[in-house]
Amino acid sequence: RVCSTELQTMLDLGRLPLANAFLDSPDQPELYYDAVWGWCGECQLLQLEQPPEMTAMFTQQYPYLTGVNGTMYQHFQKTAETLKARYLNDKSRVLEIGCGDGGILQFLNGQQVLGFEPAEACHAELVRKGIRHHQVHFMAPEGNLLRDIGKFDLVYSANTIRSLPDLD
């Protein structure tokens, strides 16, 4: 949830399985969640009233890798070019929260980059691409990680609010 304000239910899609969470066998249990969307008049966001647990979503079998989708690959390449042109120089430090398999960061060559990513399935691809990263569950770094990594010139995040529990 983005905030703790009471939500006004806008759309109830019932119980749904996690998207792209394909089963290996018909006997494998499937994870369902209540797909009830509520509107917050205070923060002006439509959000799931009860998001699924992140530990159930971001597993070793997490299926979403941007590199296998040509359209997303091109989108991230253009986004990285825009970020470089508008905000960065050759000494810039960039942090991406929810970096997935490095869709944006792989195109920010010349900058010092770091990614935070909870999905274990993305880590091998990040290593293959040479992208420094930390596995950060619940997007809340433990200990002194934020202090230890220092300041950044750009902090970028896209399509992650839906996965961040209790932002308020």
GROMACS elastic network, one bead per residue, 0.5 to 0.9 nm:
[ bonds ]
;  ai    aj funct       b0    kb
    1     4     6  0.71666   500
    1    47     6  0.68253   500
    1    48     6  0.70013   500
    1    49     6  0.69258   500
    1    50     6  0.73920   500
    1    51     6  0.70890   500
    1   161     6  0.83498   500
    1   162     6  0.73803   500
    1   163     6  0.82205   500
    1   164     6  0.69393   500
    1   165     6  0.52228   500
    1   167     6  0.65800   500
    1   168     6  0.83227   500
    2     5     6  0.89093   500
    2    43     6  0.82092   500
    2    45     6  0.80321   500
    2    47     6  0.74227   500
    2   161     6  0.71529   500
    2   162     6  0.78254   500
    2   164     6  0.73457   500
    2   165     6  0.69446   500
    2   166     6  0.57626   500
    2   168     6  0.64049   500
    3     6     6  0.85284   500
    3    40     6  0.81777   500
    3    42     6  0.87694   500
    3    43     6  0.74784   500
    3   166     6  0.63240   500
    3   167     6  0.59983   500
    3   168     6  0.50142   500
    4     7     6  0.84510   500
    4   166     6  0.74278   500
    4   167     6  0.85430   500
    4   168     6  0.67166   500
    5    40     6  0.67130   500
    5    41     6  0.83426   500
    5    42     6  0.72272   500
    5    43     6  0.85236   500
    6    38     6  0.87679   500
    6    39     6  0.86883   500
    6    40     6  0.69469   500
    6    41     6  0.87963   500
    7    10     6  0.87695   500
    7    37     6  0.86154   500
    7    38     6  0.50765   500
    7    39     6  0.52823   500
    7    40     6  0.50213   500
    7    41     6  0.76866   500
    7    46     6  0.87414   500
    7    47     6  0.85444   500
    7    49     6  0.72891   500
    8    37     6  0.84436   500
    8    38     6  0.50595   500
    8    39     6  0.51044   500
    8    40     6  0.65631   500
    8    41     6  0.81451   500
    9    12     6  0.74578   500
    9    36     6  0.70259   500
    9    37     6  0.59616   500
    9    39     6  0.63659   500
    9    49     6  0.79918   500
   10    36     6  0.77454   500
   10    37     6  0.57817   500
   10    38     6  0.51689   500
   10    39     6  0.63950   500
   10    46     6  0.84164   500
   11    35     6  0.82149   500
   11    36     6  0.58359   500
   11    37     6  0.51269   500
   11    38     6  0.69168   500
   12    15     6  0.87706   500
   12    34     6  0.80669   500
   12    35     6  0.60985   500
   12    37     6  0.62478   500
   12    38     6  0.87167   500
   13    16     6  0.75300   500
   13    34     6  0.76238   500
   13    35     6  0.52276   500
   13    36     6  0.60385   500
   13    37     6  0.81351   500
   14    33     6  0.82937   500
   14    34     6  0.57557   500
   14    35     6  0.55439   500
   14    36     6  0.68075   500
   15    32     6  0.59973   500
   15    33     6  0.53787   500
   15    35     6  0.58512   500
   15    36     6  0.84576   500
   16    19     6  0.83485   500
   16    31     6  0.83006   500
   16    32     6  0.51614   500
   16    33     6  0.55749   500
   16    34     6  0.64636   500
   16    35     6  0.63247   500
   17    20     6  0.86235   500
   17    21     6  0.74909   500
   17    30     6  0.67084   500
   17    31     6  0.56120   500
   17    33     6  0.63703   500
   17    34     6  0.89464   500
   18    21     6  0.55409   500
   18    22     6  0.86649   500
   18    30     6  0.82522   500
   18    31     6  0.64091   500
   18    32     6  0.62328   500
   18    33     6  0.72619   500
   18    52     6  0.83976   500
   18    57     6  0.75367   500
   19    22     6  0.81341   500
   19    63     6  0.89842   500
   20    62     6  0.82236   500
   20    63     6  0.62170   500
   20    64     6  0.76857   500
   21    30     6  0.81397   500
   21    31     6  0.83199   500
   21    57     6  0.84153   500
   21    61     6  0.79535   500
   21    62     6  0.72994   500
   21    63     6  0.68376   500
   22    25     6  0.89921   500
   22    30     6  0.85965   500
   22    63     6  0.83755   500
   23    26     6  0.69161   500
   23    27     6  0.85853   500
   23    28     6  0.63216   500
   23    29     6  0.80169   500
   23    30     6  0.72587   500
   24    27     6  0.84326   500
   24    28     6  0.68252   500
   25    28     6  0.54479   500
   25    29     6  0.89310   500
   26    29     6  0.80156   500
   27    30     6  0.89961   500
   31    52     6  0.89855   500
   31    56     6  0.79282   500
   32    35     6  0.89420   500
   32    52     6  0.81661   500
   33    36     6  0.89297   500
   33    50     6  0.79327   500
   33    51     6  0.73945   500
   33    52     6  0.58708   500
   34    48     6  0.84202   500
   34    49     6  0.82545   500
   34    50     6  0.68034   500
   34    51     6  0.78044   500
   34    52     6  0.80865   500
   35    48     6  0.66162   500
   35    49     6  0.78589   500
   35    50     6  0.77953   500
   35    51     6  0.80141   500
   36    47     6  0.83898   500
   36    48     6  0.57360   500
   36    49     6  0.58015   500
   36    50     6  0.73595   500
   36    51     6  0.89379   500
   37    46     6  0.64701   500
   37    47     6  0.54144   500
   37    49     6  0.57132   500
   37    50     6  0.85746   500
   38    45     6  0.83380   500
   38    46     6  0.55962   500
   38    47     6  0.54938   500
   38    48     6  0.61457   500
   38    49     6  0.57826   500
   39    42     6  0.89616   500
   39    43     6  0.88292   500
   39    44     6  0.69441   500
   39    45     6  0.59339   500
   39    47     6  0.64896   500
   39    48     6  0.88373   500
   39    49     6  0.88919   500
   40    43     6  0.57714   500
   40    44     6  0.52962   500
   40    45     6  0.55761   500
   40    46     6  0.64511   500
   40    47     6  0.78591   500
   41    44     6  0.51061   500
   41    45     6  0.75561   500
   42    45     6  0.82057   500
   43    46     6  0.89975   500
   47    50     6  0.87078   500
   47    51     6  0.84770   500
   47   162     6  0.70240   500
   48    51     6  0.54787   500
   48    52     6  0.89195   500
   48   162     6  0.75887   500
   50    53     6  0.89319   500
   51    54     6  0.83516   500
   51   162     6  0.77872   500
   51   163     6  0.76026   500
   51   165     6  0.79466   500
   52    55     6  0.86309   500
   52    56     6  0.72633   500
   52    57     6  0.73133   500
   52   163     6  0.85620   500
   53    56     6  0.54097   500
   53    57     6  0.66425   500
   53    58     6  0.89875   500
   53   163     6  0.88366   500
   53   165     6  0.88030   500
   54    58     6  0.59193   500
   54    59     6  0.86534   500
   54   118     6  0.83966   500
   54   137     6  0.78009   500
   54   138     6  0.67204   500
   54   163     6  0.69737   500
   54   164     6  0.83996   500
   54   165     6  0.84151   500
   55    58     6  0.56492   500
   55    59     6  0.66686   500
   55   118     6  0.85967   500
   55   119     6  0.88091   500
   55   137     6  0.77552   500
   55   138     6  0.82303   500
   56    59     6  0.64919   500
   57    61     6  0.88228   500
   57    62     6  0.67624   500
   57   119     6  0.79164   500
   58    61     6  0.76794   500
   58    62     6  0.54918   500
   58    63     6  0.89469   500
   58   118     6  0.60864   500
   58   120     6  0.66457   500
   58   121     6  0.77673   500
   58   137     6  0.86156   500
   59    62     6  0.51760   500
   59    63     6  0.89279   500
   59   118     6  0.81930   500
   59   119     6  0.55845   500
   59   120     6  0.55888   500
   59   121     6  0.65091   500
   60    63     6  0.86269   500
   60   119     6  0.67412   500
   60   122     6  0.80531   500
   61   119     6  0.84994   500
   61   120     6  0.78135   500
   61   121     6  0.58644   500
   62    65     6  0.83782   500
   62   119     6  0.63664   500
   62   120     6  0.74116   500
   62   121     6  0.55706   500
   62   122     6  0.78587   500
   63   121     6  0.75391   500
   63   122     6  0.89773   500
   64    68     6  0.86693   500
   64   100     6  0.79307   500
   64   101     6  0.85854   500
   64   121     6  0.86309   500
   64   122     6  0.84030   500
   65    68     6  0.61259   500
   65    69     6  0.77069   500
   65   100     6  0.67852   500
   65   101     6  0.58718   500
   65   102     6  0.88861   500
   65   103     6  0.83992   500
   65   121     6  0.85417   500
   65   122     6  0.70605   500
   65   125     6  0.88520   500
   66    69     6  0.55573   500
   66    70     6  0.81199   500
   66    71     6  0.89098   500
   66    72     6  0.60100   500
   66    73     6  0.62414   500
   66    76     6  0.87091   500
   66   100     6  0.74296   500
   66   101     6  0.65711   500
   66   102     6  0.79886   500
   66   103     6  0.59405   500
   67    70     6  0.70827   500
   67    72     6  0.74435   500
   67    73     6  0.57395   500
   67   101     6  0.72913   500
   67   102     6  0.83487   500
   67   103     6  0.66573   500
   68    72     6  0.83666   500
   68    73     6  0.77109   500
   69    72     6  0.54413   500
   69    73     6  0.60888   500
   69    74     6  0.87642   500
   70    74     6  0.62455   500
   70    75     6  0.85630   500
   71    74     6  0.52984   500
   71    75     6  0.61779   500
   71    76     6  0.87288   500
   72    76     6  0.60438   500
   72    77     6  0.84331   500
   72   103     6  0.80550   500
   73    76     6  0.53293   500
   73    77     6  0.62248   500
   73    78     6  0.87752   500
   73   103     6  0.66108   500
   73   104     6  0.85984   500
   74    77     6  0.50293   500
   74    78     6  0.62211   500
   74    79     6  0.85312   500
   75    78     6  0.52536   500
   75    79     6  0.60933   500
   75    80     6  0.86038   500
   75   103     6  0.89763   500
   75   104     6  0.89109   500
   76    80     6  0.60052   500
   76    81     6  0.85204   500
   76   103     6  0.57479   500
   76   104     6  0.51119   500
   76   105     6  0.87172   500
   76   107     6  0.78629   500
   77    80     6  0.52041   500
   77    81     6  0.63040   500
   77    82     6  0.87530   500
   77   103     6  0.76736   500
   77   104     6  0.65901   500
   77   106     6  0.84417   500
   77   107     6  0.59896   500
   77   108     6  0.87869   500
   78    81     6  0.50471   500
   78    82     6  0.62272   500
   78    83     6  0.86641   500
   78   104     6  0.89811   500
   78   107     6  0.89160   500
   79    82     6  0.50766   500
   79    83     6  0.61845   500
   79    84     6  0.86059   500
   79   104     6  0.72024   500
   80    83     6  0.50537   500
   80    84     6  0.61077   500
   80    85     6  0.85776   500
   80   103     6  0.89898   500
   80   104     6  0.57150   500
   80   105     6  0.74930   500
   80   106     6  0.86671   500
   80   107     6  0.58922   500
   80   108     6  0.61235   500
   81    84     6  0.51375   500
   81    85     6  0.61476   500
   81    86     6  0.86257   500
   81   107     6  0.76096   500
   81   108     6  0.77621   500
   82    85     6  0.51582   500
   82    86     6  0.60923   500
   82    87     6  0.82991   500
   83    86     6  0.53049   500
   83    87     6  0.56238   500
   83    88     6  0.67332   500
   83   108     6  0.86555   500
   83   154     6  0.87882   500
   84    87     6  0.56459   500
   84    89     6  0.69613   500
   84   108     6  0.72443   500
   84   111     6  0.89861   500
   85    88     6  0.64834   500
   85    89     6  0.82009   500
   87    92     6  0.86238   500
   87   153     6  0.80413   500
   87   154     6  0.74084   500
   88    91     6  0.77863   500
   88    92     6  0.55783   500
   88    93     6  0.82723   500
   88    94     6  0.86743   500
   88   111     6  0.79587   500
   88   153     6  0.75200   500
   88   154     6  0.77650   500
   89    92     6  0.53876   500
   89   110     6  0.82491   500
   89   111     6  0.74535   500
   90    93     6  0.88851   500
   90   109     6  0.88179   500
   90   110     6  0.54902   500
   90   111     6  0.56440   500
   90   112     6  0.85710   500
   91   110     6  0.75929   500
   91   111     6  0.60192   500
   91   112     6  0.72734   500
   92   110     6  0.83364   500
   92   111     6  0.53638   500
   92   112     6  0.63551   500
   92   113     6  0.85124   500
   92   152     6  0.74196   500
   92   153     6  0.57507   500
   92   154     6  0.76945   500
   93   111     6  0.59285   500
   93   113     6  0.58608   500
   93   114     6  0.80701   500
   93   151     6  0.77388   500
   93   153     6  0.52792   500
   93   154     6  0.66051   500
   93   155     6  0.87012   500
   94   105     6  0.82263   500
   94   108     6  0.84955   500
   94   111     6  0.69929   500
   94   112     6  0.61302   500
   94   114     6  0.63188   500
   94   115     6  0.84002   500
   94   152     6  0.56341   500
   94   153     6  0.60644   500
   94   155     6  0.58946   500
   94   156     6  0.75173   500
   95    99     6  0.87427   500
   95   105     6  0.85844   500
   95   112     6  0.86107   500
   95   113     6  0.58818   500
   95   115     6  0.56770   500
   95   116     6  0.76278   500
   95   152     6  0.65244   500
   95   153     6  0.82964   500
   95   154     6  0.63816   500
   95   156     6  0.62405   500
   95   157     6  0.85441   500
   96    99     6  0.54099   500
   96   102     6  0.88879   500
   96   104     6  0.81775   500
   96   105     6  0.74357   500
   96   113     6  0.78413   500
   96   114     6  0.64605   500
   96   116     6  0.62562   500
   96   117     6  0.85880   500
   96   154     6  0.83288   500
   96   155     6  0.57588   500
   96   157     6  0.55937   500
   96   158     6  0.86398   500
   97   100     6  0.87632   500
   97   114     6  0.87790   500
   97   115     6  0.60633   500
   97   117     6  0.66962   500
   97   139     6  0.74908   500
   97   155     6  0.74283   500
   97   156     6  0.63473   500
   97   157     6  0.50696   500
   97   158     6  0.79574   500
   97   160     6  0.77776   500
   98   115     6  0.70228   500
   98   116     6  0.54943   500
   98   118     6  0.71586   500
   98   119     6  0.86758   500
   98   136     6  0.88858   500
   98   139     6  0.78187   500
   98   156     6  0.88324   500
   98   157     6  0.63891   500
   98   158     6  0.74827   500
   98   159     6  0.81466   500
   98   160     6  0.63242   500
   99   102     6  0.53888   500
   99   103     6  0.69645   500
   99   104     6  0.73104   500
   99   105     6  0.74311   500
   99   114     6  0.87184   500
   99   115     6  0.53645   500
   99   116     6  0.60062   500
   99   117     6  0.55597   500
   99   118     6  0.89420   500
   99   122     6  0.87911   500
   99   133     6  0.85925   500
   99   156     6  0.88389   500
   99   157     6  0.75392   500
   99   158     6  0.85096   500
  100   103     6  0.68279   500
  100   104     6  0.89524   500
  100   115     6  0.82605   500
  100   116     6  0.82909   500
  100   117     6  0.59468   500
  100   118     6  0.82322   500
  100   119     6  0.72056   500
  100   121     6  0.88350   500
  100   122     6  0.57991   500
  100   123     6  0.82240   500
  100   126     6  0.81822   500
  101   104     6  0.87749   500
  101   105     6  0.88506   500
  101   106     6  0.88463   500
  101   117     6  0.84073   500
  101   121     6  0.84252   500
  101   123     6  0.69376   500
  101   124     6  0.83191   500
  101   125     6  0.56847   500
  101   126     6  0.54660   500
  101   129     6  0.86604   500
  102   105     6  0.50543   500
  102   106     6  0.54735   500
  102   107     6  0.85338   500
  102   115     6  0.76083   500
  102   122     6  0.82496   500
  102   125     6  0.77475   500
  102   126     6  0.59661   500
  102   129     6  0.77000   500
  102   131     6  0.70994   500
  103   106     6  0.59878   500
  103   107     6  0.75460   500
  104   107     6  0.57689   500
  104   108     6  0.69578   500
  105   108     6  0.51770   500
  105   109     6  0.77395   500
  105   113     6  0.65191   500
  105   114     6  0.78118   500
  105   115     6  0.76414   500
  105   131     6  0.73066   500
  106   109     6  0.67371   500
  106   113     6  0.88274   500
  106   126     6  0.87913   500
  106   129     6  0.69647   500
  106   130     6  0.84227   500
  106   131     6  0.71426   500
  108   111     6  0.58844   500
  108   112     6  0.81994   500
  108   113     6  0.74612   500
  109   112     6  0.78875   500
  109   113     6  0.84068   500
  110   113     6  0.89830   500
  112   132     6  0.89735   500
  113   131     6  0.70567   500
  113   132     6  0.67594   500
  113   133     6  0.84792   500
  114   131     6  0.67768   500
  114   132     6  0.50616   500
  114   133     6  0.52682   500
  114   134     6  0.78521   500
  115   126     6  0.88015   500
  115   131     6  0.73913   500
  115   132     6  0.63879   500
  115   134     6  0.63874   500
  115   135     6  0.85433   500
  116   132     6  0.89766   500
  116   133     6  0.56587   500
  116   134     6  0.50880   500
  116   135     6  0.60027   500
  116   136     6  0.57776   500
  116   137     6  0.88298   500
  116   139     6  0.73424   500
  116   141     6  0.87225   500
  117   120     6  0.78427   500
  117   122     6  0.76469   500
  117   123     6  0.78999   500
  117   133     6  0.72127   500
  117   134     6  0.64424   500
  117   135     6  0.51715   500
  117   136     6  0.56648   500
  117   137     6  0.74855   500
  117   139     6  0.76320   500
  118   121     6  0.88965   500
  118   122     6  0.84117   500
  118   123     6  0.88875   500
  118   134     6  0.82005   500
  118   135     6  0.51518   500
  118   138     6  0.70203   500
  118   139     6  0.71081   500
  119   122     6  0.57439   500
  119   123     6  0.73454   500
  119   135     6  0.74912   500
  119   136     6  0.86062   500
  119   137     6  0.81288   500
  120   123     6  0.55255   500
  120   124     6  0.80624   500
  120   135     6  0.73772   500
  121   124     6  0.68811   500
  121   125     6  0.80315   500
  122   125     6  0.55163   500
  122   126     6  0.63402   500
  122   127     6  0.88725   500
  123   127     6  0.61943   500
  123   128     6  0.85630   500
  123   133     6  0.80007   500
  123   134     6  0.87670   500
  123   135     6  0.78516   500
  124   127     6  0.51184   500
  124   128     6  0.61434   500
  124   129     6  0.86773   500
  125   129     6  0.61751   500
  125   130     6  0.85538   500
  125   131     6  0.87485   500
  126   129     6  0.51427   500
  126   130     6  0.61763   500
  126   131     6  0.52238   500
  126   132     6  0.73536   500
  126   133     6  0.73471   500
  127   131     6  0.59445   500
  127   132     6  0.73712   500
  127   133     6  0.82983   500
  128   131     6  0.77710   500
  133   136     6  0.89758   500
  134   141     6  0.87356   500
  135   139     6  0.87739   500
  135   141     6  0.86908   500
  136   139     6  0.52822   500
  136   140     6  0.64370   500
  136   141     6  0.56748   500
  136   142     6  0.79354   500
  137   140     6  0.65069   500
  137   141     6  0.74376   500
  138   141     6  0.80683   500
  138   163     6  0.79740   500
  138   164     6  0.64715   500
  138   165     6  0.70193   500
  139   163     6  0.87590   500
  139   164     6  0.68034   500
  139   165     6  0.86860   500
  141   144     6  0.78206   500
  141   145     6  0.60708   500
  141   146     6  0.69166   500
  142   145     6  0.62893   500
  142   146     6  0.84034   500
  143   146     6  0.80909   500
  143   147     6  0.88198   500
  144   147     6  0.52332   500
  144   148     6  0.58884   500
  144   149     6  0.86087   500
  145   148     6  0.50014   500
  145   149     6  0.61086   500
  145   150     6  0.87251   500
  146   149     6  0.54815   500
  146   150     6  0.65950   500
  146   151     6  0.84222   500
  147   150     6  0.56091   500
  147   151     6  0.82293   500
  149   152     6  0.87776   500
  151   154     6  0.89993   500
  152   155     6  0.65886   500
  157   160     6  0.65724   500
  157   161     6  0.86273   500
  158   161     6  0.78468   500
  159   162     6  0.69320   500
  159   163     6  0.81956   500
  160   163     6  0.52901   500
  160   164     6  0.65374   500
  161   164     6  0.52568   500
  161   165     6  0.83161   500
  161   167     6  0.85502   500
  162   165     6  0.79906   500
  164   167     6  0.65433   500
  165   168     6  0.88638   500
